[in-house]
């Protein structure tokens, strides 16, 4: 009877999670279709997959190959790349689409993030990268760059209420936020000794803005179009220095690879400049009358406009968690049993597995499976595969220890009594020990499920389109970071509470 209940519990729990994830994925697009104008209604596809908007080929007269190229980009760098109403837009995006149409090839964009996009390029996950990337001598040793398409100018910005800092000379002993690996970081380091300030490197403009607003940094340095766009969107900052030219932006491919793509980019860029379309693209985002004002909608209005995109992210979160938890249970049970095996070799194998995956950060494995593994096996790894592998192996290591602890918590006398009645070791484990162990381990397994759901947010580092990733796309465009994160926190709380109640219900039914 207990064995039957054990099997029923596992099937019911896994089916419930899978069904909930599928329902959410199915409902989200329906909600998207009814979104009002200006909403984030057509959210980002799960990053690592092709964007829906593929540039059409320019035809035979364009002289292109008609081939499709995958381009990595950063979707949190407005006005160069960001999401407007769910659509991927910006100077970089519009420029590549126009060049693709002119030269007769097609493009698919992958929404990653600046650092992740460069890693994807190095691991041949994408053919090129356009993400406001400065052309530097160090990068030219690794990548081949196109002709410059934009001249970068940096500005210093402070909180709008700060009247003490009027320039670099007022920053002695203060902290300046810069973007990791960018020209702003290089420039700040070049004048750091002269003005005596500290540097903190962050990954996104919105993160830098929040750092200044929270007081952990006094000022930030970023590209002048980015700062100007943020100010019009209500970032609460003001600029205090004139723009400083520091270099050029370029489109990058791996060294000595995709020469044809680079040539088409350069040829298309020249054509756009000659026809005037290049300037039209810049004016779309940089002209004084091009910027929209701050998003003044109410908090409830913000919820209404962002919920469809966030629901897609939640669907991805639940689905990747459900799949990973099911696989982690299978692996965890196997290695948990090996941990209590009488065979020292099997125990050793299980111990090594648990030590490796429990003793290393999840992010290490996420980057390895998505960026490192393709270089080892010579083929691309889908981002869903990378995400599931990451969560599964980490969760399995913890579940193995849960299983081991639960089995060893059963009174040894139970096994002895079973064996004395003539049952073999396997039958004794199956009919006597495991039903009791499962009852002991159930609360810990529920807790592990919750942990895995929260850990799935770390997959945004490789561009996986889960809940927090979708939130980043939203606040990168409207700069309402605190409010968007509050909405996300509420969604996480509700989802985890419902899943916990569901798991507890199954526990009560099986272990009463």
C-alpha positions as CSV (number, residue, x, y, z in Angstrom):
1,X,0.0,0.0,0.0
2,X,2.7,2.5,1.0
3,X,4.7,1.6,-2.2
4,X,1.6,2.4,-4.3
5,X,1.1,5.7,-2.5
6,X,4.8,6.5,-3.0
7,X,4.4,6.1,-6.8
8,X,1.1,7.9,-6.9
9,X,2.6,10.9,-5.0
10,X,5.5,11.2,-7.4
11,X,3.3,11.0,-10.5
12,X,0.8,13.5,-9.1
13,X,3.4,16.0,-8.0
14,X,5.2,16.0,-11.3
15,X,2.1,16.1,-13.4
16,X,0.7,19.1,-11.4
17,X,3.9,21.1,-11.9
18,X,4.1,20.4,-15.6
19,X,0.4,21.2,-16.1
20,X,0.7,24.5,-14.2
21,X,3.7,25.5,-16.3
22,X,2.0,24.6,-19.6
23,X,-1.1,26.5,-18.6
24,X,0.8,29.6,-17.8
25,X,2.7,29.4,-21.1
26,X,-0.6,29.0,-22.9
27,X,-2.4,31.8,-21.1
28,X,0.3,34.4,-21.4
29,X,0.1,34.9,-25.2
30,X,-3.7,35.2,-24.9
31,X,-3.3,38.0,-22.4
32,X,-0.7,39.5,-24.7
33,X,-3.1,39.7,-27.6
34,X,-5.4,41.9,-25.7
35,X,-2.8,44.3,-24.4
36,X,-3.3,48.1,-24.9
37,X,-1.1,50.3,-27.0
38,X,2.2,51.0,-25.3
39,X,2.1,47.9,-23.1
40,X,4.8,45.3,-22.9
41,X,2.5,43.0,-24.7
42,X,4.7,41.0,-26.9
43,X,7.4,40.0,-24.5
44,X,10.9,38.7,-25.3
45,X,11.1,35.2,-26.4
46,X,13.1,32.9,-24.2
47,X,16.5,34.3,-24.8
48,X,18.8,32.0,-26.6
49,X,16.1,31.4,-29.2
50,X,15.7,33.5,-32.3
51,X,13.8,36.8,-32.0
52,X,10.5,36.8,-33.9
53,X,11.3,39.8,-36.0
54,X,13.7,38.5,-38.7
55,X,14.9,41.1,-41.2
56,X,13.6,40.2,-44.7
57,X,16.1,39.6,-47.4
58,X,16.8,42.5,-49.7
59,X,16.3,40.6,-52.9
60,X,18.7,39.8,-55.8
61,X,19.5,43.4,-56.5
62,X,21.0,43.7,-53.0
63,X,23.7,41.2,-54.0
64,X,23.5,39.3,-50.7
65,X,23.6,35.6,-50.0
66,X,20.2,35.3,-48.4
67,X,21.8,33.5,-45.5
68,X,20.6,34.0,-41.9
69,X,23.1,35.3,-39.4
70,X,22.5,35.1,-35.6
71,X,23.4,38.3,-33.9
72,X,24.0,38.7,-30.1
73,X,23.0,41.9,-28.4
74,X,22.3,43.5,-25.1
75,X,18.6,44.4,-24.6
76,X,19.2,46.7,-21.6
77,X,21.1,49.5,-23.2
78,X,18.6,52.1,-24.3
79,X,18.5,53.8,-26.8
80,X,20.9,51.4,-28.6
81,X,18.9,48.3,-27.8
82,X,15.9,47.9,-25.6
83,X,12.3,46.7,-25.8
84,X,9.4,49.1,-26.6
85,X,6.0,47.5,-26.3
86,X,7.8,44.1,-26.2
87,X,9.5,44.7,-29.6
88,X,13.3,44.8,-29.8
89,X,14.2,48.2,-31.0
90,X,17.1,50.8,-30.8
91,X,19.8,52.3,-32.9
92,X,21.8,49.0,-33.1
93,X,18.8,46.9,-33.9
94,X,17.3,49.2,-36.5
95,X,20.8,49.6,-38.1
96,X,21.4,45.9,-38.5
97,X,17.9,45.3,-39.9
98,X,18.4,48.1,-42.4
99,X,21.8,46.8,-43.5
100,X,20.4,43.2,-43.7
101,X,17.6,44.4,-46.0
102,X,20.0,46.4,-48.1
103,X,22.6,43.6,-48.5
104,X,20.1,40.8,-48.9
105,X,20.7,38.6,-45.9
106,X,18.5,37.9,-42.8
107,X,19.2,38.3,-39.1
108,X,18.0,36.7,-35.9
109,X,18.7,38.5,-32.7
110,X,19.5,36.8,-29.4
111,X,18.8,38.8,-26.3
112,X,21.7,38.1,-23.9
113,X,23.5,40.9,-22.2
114,X,26.8,42.5,-23.0
115,X,29.2,40.1,-21.3
116,X,27.0,37.1,-22.2
117,X,26.9,38.2,-25.8
118,X,30.7,38.3,-26.0
119,X,30.9,34.9,-24.5
120,X,28.3,33.6,-26.9
121,X,30.4,35.0,-29.8
122,X,33.6,33.4,-28.4
123,X,31.9,30.0,-28.2
124,X,30.4,30.4,-31.7
125,X,26.8,30.5,-30.4
126,X,26.3,33.7,-32.4
127,X,27.8,35.0,-35.6
128,X,28.4,38.5,-34.5
129,X,27.7,41.0,-31.7
130,X,26.3,44.6,-31.8
131,X,25.8,46.0,-28.4
132,X,27.3,49.5,-28.2
133,X,30.7,47.8,-28.2
134,X,33.7,50.1,-28.2
135,X,36.6,49.3,-30.6
136,X,39.7,48.9,-28.4
137,X,43.2,47.5,-29.1
138,X,42.6,44.7,-26.6
139,X,39.3,43.6,-28.3
140,X,40.8,43.9,-31.8
141,X,43.2,41.1,-30.8
142,X,40.2,38.8,-30.3
143,X,37.5,40.2,-32.7
144,X,37.4,41.7,-36.1
145,X,35.4,45.0,-36.1
146,X,33.4,46.7,-38.8
147,X,33.8,50.3,-39.7
148,X,32.7,52.6,-36.8
149,X,29.0,53.3,-36.8
150,X,28.8,55.6,-33.9
151,X,31.3,57.8,-31.9
152,X,31.0,57.3,-28.2
153,X,30.9,60.2,-25.9
154,X,30.8,59.9,-22.1
155,X,29.2,62.1,-19.5
156,X,29.2,62.2,-15.7
157,X,25.8,62.2,-14.0
158,X,24.7,62.6,-10.4
159,X,21.4,62.5,-8.5
160,X,19.1,65.3,-9.6
161,X,19.1,66.7,-6.0
162,X,22.9,66.7,-5.7
163,X,24.2,70.3,-5.8
164,X,27.6,69.5,-4.4
165,X,29.1,67.7,-7.4
166,X,29.6,69.9,-10.4
167,X,32.5,68.0,-12.0
168,X,35.3,65.6,-11.6
169,X,37.1,67.8,-9.1
170,X,34.3,67.4,-6.6
171,X,34.6,63.6,-6.5
172,X,37.6,63.2,-4.2
173,X,36.9,60.3,-1.8
174,X,33.6,59.5,-3.5
175,X,32.5,56.5,-5.5
176,X,31.8,56.5,-9.2
177,X,29.8,53.7,-10.9
178,X,30.8,52.5,-14.3
179,X,29.7,49.7,-16.6
180,X,31.9,46.5,-16.4
181,X,34.2,46.2,-19.4
182,X,33.0,49.4,-21.1
183,X,34.8,52.5,-22.2
184,X,33.4,54.3,-19.2
185,X,35.4,52.0,-17.0
186,X,38.5,52.5,-19.0
187,X,38.1,56.3,-18.9
188,X,37.3,56.4,-15.2
189,X,40.4,54.4,-14.4
190,X,42.5,56.8,-16.5
191,X,41.5,59.8,-14.4
192,X,41.1,58.1,-11.1
193,X,44.4,59.0,-9.6
194,X,44.1,62.6,-10.7
195,X,40.7,63.1,-9.0
196,X,41.0,60.6,-6.1
197,X,37.7,58.7,-6.4
198,X,36.8,55.1,-6.0
199,X,35.3,53.0,-8.8
200,X,32.6,50.4,-8.6
201,X,31.9,48.4,-11.8
202,X,28.3,47.2,-12.4
203,X,26.7,45.3,-15.2
204,X,23.8,47.6,-16.4
205,X,22.9,51.2,-16.7
206,X,19.8,50.7,-14.5
207,X,21.9,49.1,-11.8
208,X,24.2,52.1,-11.9
209,X,21.3,54.5,-11.7
210,X,19.8,52.8,-8.7
211,X,23.2,52.8,-7.0
212,X,23.4,56.5,-7.4
213,X,19.8,57.0,-6.2
214,X,20.4,54.8,-3.2
215,X,23.6,56.7,-2.2
216,X,26.0,53.8,-2.6
217,X,27.7,55.7,-5.5
218,X,27.9,59.5,-5.8
219,X,28.1,59.6,-9.6
220,X,28.0,57.4,-12.6
221,X,29.6,57.6,-16.0
222,X,28.0,56.3,-19.2
223,X,27.3,57.2,-22.8
224,X,25.6,60.5,-23.3
225,X,22.7,59.1,-25.4
226,X,22.0,56.5,-22.7
227,X,22.0,59.1,-19.9
228,X,19.9,61.5,-22.0
229,X,17.3,58.8,-22.7
230,X,17.2,57.8,-19.0
231,X,16.7,61.4,-17.9
232,X,13.7,61.7,-20.3
233,X,12.3,58.5,-18.8
234,X,12.5,59.8,-15.3
235,X,15.8,58.3,-14.0
236,X,16.1,61.2,-11.6
237,X,19.7,62.0,-12.7
238,X,21.3,65.1,-14.2
239,X,24.5,65.4,-16.2
240,X,27.3,67.6,-14.8
241,X,30.0,67.5,-17.4
242,X,30.2,68.0,-21.2
243,X,30.4,64.9,-23.4
244,X,33.9,63.5,-23.7
245,X,34.7,61.6,-27.0
246,X,36.4,58.3,-26.1
247,X,36.2,56.1,-29.2
248,X,33.9,54.4,-31.7
249,X,31.3,51.6,-31.6
250,X,31.6,48.7,-34.0
251,X,30.0,45.5,-35.0
252,X,32.2,42.5,-34.0
253,X,32.8,39.0,-35.3
254,X,35.3,36.4,-34.2
255,X,38.9,36.9,-35.4
256,X,39.3,35.7,-39.0
257,X,35.7,34.4,-39.2
258,X,32.5,35.6,-41.0
259,X,34.5,38.0,-43.2
260,X,31.6,38.1,-45.7
261,X,29.2,39.2,-43.0
262,X,31.6,42.0,-41.9
263,X,32.0,43.1,-45.5
264,X,28.2,43.3,-46.0
265,X,27.9,45.2,-42.8
266,X,30.5,47.8,-44.0
267,X,28.9,48.0,-47.5
268,X,25.4,48.4,-46.0
269,X,26.6,51.0,-43.5
270,X,28.1,53.1,-46.3
271,X,24.9,52.8,-48.3
272,X,22.8,53.9,-45.4
273,X,25.0,56.9,-44.7
274,X,24.9,57.9,-48.4
275,X,21.1,57.6,-48.6
276,X,20.5,59.5,-45.4
277,X,18.7,56.5,-43.8
278,X,21.5,56.2,-41.2
279,X,20.8,59.7,-39.9
280,X,17.1,59.0,-39.9
281,X,17.8,56.0,-37.6
282,X,19.8,58.2,-35.2
283,X,17.2,60.9,-35.2
284,X,14.5,58.4,-34.3
285,X,16.1,57.9,-30.9
286,X,18.4,60.9,-30.4
287,X,16.6,64.0,-31.8
288,X,15.2,66.3,-29.1
289,X,11.6,65.6,-30.2
290,X,12.2,61.8,-30.4
291,X,12.2,61.0,-26.7
292,X,9.0,60.2,-24.9
293,X,8.5,61.7,-21.5
294,X,8.6,59.8,-18.2
295,X,6.2,56.9,-17.8
296,X,3.7,58.6,-15.5
297,X,1.2,55.8,-15.3
298,X,0.0,54.6,-11.9
299,X,1.4,51.6,-10.2
300,X,-1.8,49.7,-11.2
301,X,-1.2,50.9,-14.7
302,X,2.3,49.6,-14.6
303,X,1.0,46.2,-13.4
304,X,-1.5,46.1,-16.3
305,X,1.1,46.9,-19.0
306,X,3.8,44.6,-17.7
307,X,1.9,41.6,-16.5
308,X,1.7,39.8,-19.9
309,X,5.4,39.8,-20.3
310,X,6.0,38.8,-16.7
311,X,3.5,35.9,-17.0
312,X,5.6,34.6,-20.0
313,X,8.6,34.8,-17.8
314,X,6.8,33.0,-14.9
315,X,5.7,30.3,-17.3
316,X,9.3,29.7,-18.4
317,X,10.4,29.8,-14.7
318,X,7.8,27.1,-13.7
319,X,8.5,25.0,-16.7
320,X,12.2,24.9,-16.4
321,X,11.9,24.3,-12.6
322,X,9.3,21.5,-13.1
323,X,11.4,19.7,-15.7
324,X,14.6,20.1,-13.7
325,X,13.0,19.0,-10.5
326,X,11.6,15.8,-12.1
327,X,15.1,14.9,-13.5
328,X,16.8,15.9,-10.3
329,X,14.5,13.6,-8.3
330,X,15.4,10.7,-10.5
331,X,19.2,11.4,-10.3
332,X,19.0,12.3,-6.6
333,X,17.2,9.1,-5.7
334,X,19.8,7.1,-7.7
335,X,22.8,8.8,-6.1
336,X,21.1,8.8,-2.7
337,X,20.8,5.1,-2.8
338,X,24.4,4.8,-4.0
339,X,25.5,6.8,-1.0
340,X,24.0,4.2,1.3
341,X,25.2,1.3,-0.8
342,X,27.5,-1.4,0.8
343,X,29.7,-1.2,-2.3
344,X,32.6,1.3,-1.6
345,X,33.0,2.1,-5.3
346,X,29.4,3.0,-5.8
347,X,29.5,5.1,-2.6
348,X,32.6,6.8,-3.9
349,X,31.0,7.7,-7.2
350,X,28.0,9.2,-5.5
351,X,30.2,11.1,-3.1
352,X,32.2,12.7,-5.9
353,X,29.0,13.7,-7.8
354,X,27.5,15.3,-4.7
355,X,30.8,17.1,-3.8
356,X,31.3,18.5,-7.3
357,X,27.8,19.9,-7.9
358,X,27.0,20.9,-4.4
359,X,30.4,22.5,-3.9
360,X,30.4,24.8,-6.9
361,X,28.2,27.8,-7.7
362,X,25.2,27.4,-10.1
363,X,26.4,30.2,-12.3
364,X,29.7,28.4,-13.0
365,X,27.7,25.5,-14.5
366,X,25.2,27.7,-16.3
367,X,28.1,29.5,-18.1
368,X,29.9,26.2,-18.7
369,X,26.9,24.4,-20.2
370,X,25.9,27.3,-22.5
371,X,29.2,28.8,-23.5
372,X,31.9,26.2,-22.6
373,X,30.3,22.9,-23.6
374,X,29.6,23.9,-27.3
375,X,33.4,24.4,-27.7
376,X,34.1,20.9,-26.3
377,X,31.4,19.0,-28.3
378,X,31.6,21.2,-31.5
379,X,27.8,21.9,-31.6
380,X,25.5,24.5,-30.3
381,X,23.7,23.9,-26.9
382,X,20.1,25.1,-26.7
383,X,19.6,27.5,-23.8
384,X,16.8,25.4,-22.4
385,X,19.1,22.4,-22.3
386,X,21.8,24.4,-20.6
387,X,19.3,25.7,-18.0
388,X,17.8,22.3,-17.3
389,X,21.2,20.7,-17.0
390,X,22.3,23.4,-14.6
391,X,19.3,23.2,-12.2
392,X,19.0,19.4,-12.5
393,X,22.6,18.5,-11.5
394,X,22.7,21.1,-8.7
395,X,19.3,20.0,-7.4
396,X,20.2,16.3,-7.7
397,X,23.3,16.7,-5.5
398,X,21.1,18.2,-2.7
399,X,18.3,15.6,-3.2
400,X,20.9,12.8,-3.0
401,X,21.9,14.0,0.5
402,X,18.2,14.4,1.5
403,X,17.6,10.7,0.4
404,X,20.7,9.5,2.2
405,X,19.8,11.3,5.4
406,X,16.2,10.0,5.2
407,X,17.2,6.4,4.6
408,X,19.7,6.5,7.4
409,X,17.2,8.0,9.7
410,X,15.0,4.9,9.6
411,X,15.6,2.7,12.6
412,X,18.1,0.0,11.6
413,X,16.0,-2.4,13.5
414,X,13.4,-2.1,10.7
415,X,15.8,-3.6,8.2
416,X,17.0,-6.3,10.6
417,X,13.4,-7.3,11.3
418,X,12.6,-7.4,7.6
419,X,15.6,-9.6,6.8
420,X,14.8,-11.9,9.7
421,X,11.5,-12.5,8.1
422,X,13.2,-13.8,4.9
423,X,13.1,-10.7,2.8
424,X,16.2,-9.9,0.8
425,X,18.0,-6.5,1.0
426,X,16.3,-5.1,-2.1
427,X,12.8,-6.1,-1.0
428,X,13.4,-4.8,2.5
429,X,14.5,-1.5,1.2
430,X,11.5,-1.3,-1.2
431,X,8.8,-2.4,1.1
432,X,10.0,-1.4,4.6
433,X,12.7,1.3,4.6
434,X,11.8,3.5,1.6
435,X,8.2,4.1,2.4
436,X,9.3,5.4,5.9
437,X,12.2,7.3,4.4
438,X,10.0,9.0,1.9
439,X,7.7,10.3,4.6
440,X,10.8,11.7,6.4
441,X,12.2,13.3,3.3
442,X,9.0,14.9,1.9
443,X,9.3,18.3,3.8
444,X,13.0,18.6,2.6
445,X,12.0,17.8,-1.0
446,X,9.3,20.5,-0.9
447,X,11.9,22.9,0.4
448,X,14.3,21.9,-2.4
449,X,11.6,22.5,-5.0
450,X,11.2,26.1,-3.7
451,X,15.0,26.6,-3.7
452,X,15.2,25.4,-7.3
453,X,12.4,27.7,-8.4
454,X,14.3,30.7,-6.9
455,X,17.6,29.5,-8.3
456,X,16.2,29.6,-11.8
457,X,16.5,33.4,-11.6
458,X,20.2,32.9,-11.9
459,X,19.7,31.7,-15.5
460,X,19.2,35.3,-16.6
461,X,23.0,35.6,-16.6
462,X,23.0,33.4,-19.8
463,X,20.0,35.2,-21.3
464,X,17.3,32.6,-20.3
465,X,13.9,34.3,-20.6
466,X,12.7,33.6,-17.0
467,X,10.7,36.0,-14.8
468,X,13.6,38.2,-13.6
469,X,15.0,38.4,-17.1
470,X,11.6,39.8,-18.4
471,X,11.6,42.3,-15.5
472,X,15.0,43.6,-16.7
473,X,13.7,44.2,-20.2
474,X,10.9,46.3,-18.7
475,X,12.8,48.5,-16.3
476,X,15.6,49.0,-18.8
477,X,13.2,50.9,-20.9
478,X,11.1,52.8,-18.2
479,X,13.7,53.1,-15.4
480,X,11.0,52.2,-12.8
481,X,13.2,49.6,-11.2
482,X,11.9,49.5,-7.7
483,X,8.2,49.2,-8.8
484,X,8.9,46.5,-11.3
485,X,11.0,44.5,-8.9
486,X,8.2,44.8,-6.3
487,X,5.7,43.4,-8.8
488,X,8.2,40.5,-9.5
489,X,8.6,39.9,-5.8
490,X,4.9,39.6,-5.3
491,X,4.6,37.2,-8.3
492,X,7.4,35.0,-6.9
493,X,5.7,35.0,-3.4
494,X,2.3,34.0,-4.8
495,X,3.8,31.3,-7.1
496,X,6.0,29.8,-4.3
497,X,3.1,29.9,-1.9
498,X,0.8,28.1,-4.3
499,X,3.4,25.4,-5.2
500,X,4.1,24.9,-1.5
501,X,0.4,24.4,-0.7
502,X,0.1,22.0,-3.6
503,X,3.1,20.0,-2.4
504,X,1.8,20.0,1.2
505,X,-1.6,18.8,-0.1
506,X,0.1,15.8,-1.9
507,X,2.1,15.1,1.3
508,X,-1.0,15.0,3.5
509,X,-2.8,12.7,1.1
510,X,0.1,10.3,0.8
511,X,1.6,10.4,4.3
512,X,-1.5,10.7,6.5
